[in-house]
């Protein structure tokens, strides 16, 4: 396994929608490297674009719930909450409070093509939403509004 370099803004890969993983494609090594990278840098969930790969894959490890999703489809429910201090490996040094749905579920497949579903509330829900955003070329600072948005743009 390899620790991959994490891309940071303004790298264009972070603003580009990732491509679906084709059926039968082998992404085992990518997922293993992403997990290794996540643990090495102290993150809770990088998406493939954050390590320079434009594929719809992310990994996560939040409060003892760990996994990966290939070609995730996100659904959200519940009230939008502004939890304290969301950050991002690709936007180092900044922490803000974007509105995120209280509940989230992602459905996709694992590296073997088997269906997977991950449901979460709290930090896990925020992580699932945050990582899916990365696959669409959206950074968490894009979800800010008002003074936080202005401050993030200045910084």
N, C-alpha and C positions, 0 to 999 in steps of 0.2 A: 504494500500500500504506500501511497505517496501523499504528503501534505502539499496541496495545491496552493498557488498564490491566489489571494482574494482580490478581486477587481474592485476598485473604488471609483467614485464619481471623479471625473466626468467620463469614464470609460464608456464608449457607445454600446457595448454589449449589454449594459445595464438598462438601456433605454429601448432595447429591441425585443419584440415579442419572440419567445422561444418557439421552436418547431416541435410538433408532436414526435414522439419516439415511434418509429415505424414498427409494426408488428414483427416479432421475432428478433429485433435488434438486441444485441447483448450489451447491457449497460451495467453489468455486475461490477466491473473494475471502476467505472465512474462512481457508482454508489459507494463502494468501499473507500475510494479516495476522498469522497465528500464527507463521509463519516469520520475518517481520520483527520481531515482538515478541520471539521467542526470541533472535535475534541481538542485539537492542538491550539486553536485560536480562542477557545472558550465561548463559542457561539451556541445557540440552541437550534439552529436550522438553516444551513445554506441551501440556496437553490442553484441549479447548474449554471445559470448565467453569471452568478457571483464568482465562479471559478473559471469563467471564460468559455463555457460550453452552452451553446444555444439550443438546448433540448429541454423539454417539459418534464423535469425531474427535480424533486427536492427531498432532503432528509431532515429529520428533526429528533430532538431528545429534550423533552420538557418534563421536569419533575417526575422522572422515572418512566415516562411514556415515550418510547422511541420507535422510529420506523422510517420508511421511505415511501414515496408515491411516484409512479410513472404516469404521465398524462393525467394529472389530477383535474377533477371538476369540483368546484367549490360551491357549497350552499351555505347561506348564513341565516340566522334567525335571532330574534330577541332584540332588546333595546341596544342602541349604539352607546358604547361606554368610552370614556376617556381615561384609561388606566395610566398610572404614572410611569414615565420613563421608558418608552419604547425606543430602542436603538437599532442599529444595523451595522453589520460588519463592513458594508460597502459605503457607509457614510460615517466614518470613524469620528469618535469624540462628541457626537451630538446625541441628545436624548429629548424626545418630545412626546406629545400626547395626542396622537391621531385618534379619531373616532373609529372604533371597531365594533362589530356586532358581538353580542354577548355569547353567542353559540355559533359553532362552525362545524361543518362536516366536509371532508374531501373523499371522493371516490376515484379510484383509478386502478392501477395494477401494481404488482410487485415486479422484481427483476425477472421472475419466471413467467410473467403474464397472467398470474392468478389475481382475481379481483381482491381489492383491499378497500377498507373503509375506516377512516379515523374520525372520531367525534371528539369535540372538546369544548370546554368553557374556560373562562379566565385566560391565563397565559397561553395555554394550548390553543384556544380559539384564535387568539391574536397571532400566534405563530403560523397557524394554518393559513390565515388570511394574508399575512405578511409575505410568506413564501410563495403563495399563489400569485400575489401581485408581481413579484419578481419575474415570474414566467410570462407576464403580460407587459413587461418593460416599465412597470410602475414602482417607484421608490416610496417608502413610507412618508417622506417629506412632502410628496405630492398630495397626500391625504390631509395635510394640515390646512388650517384656515386662520384668518385674522392675523393677530400679532405674531403668533408662532410661525406662520408661513412666511411673513416678512422677515423675521429674524433668521429663519433657516436659509432663506435666499441670500441674505447678507453674509452669512457665515460660510 
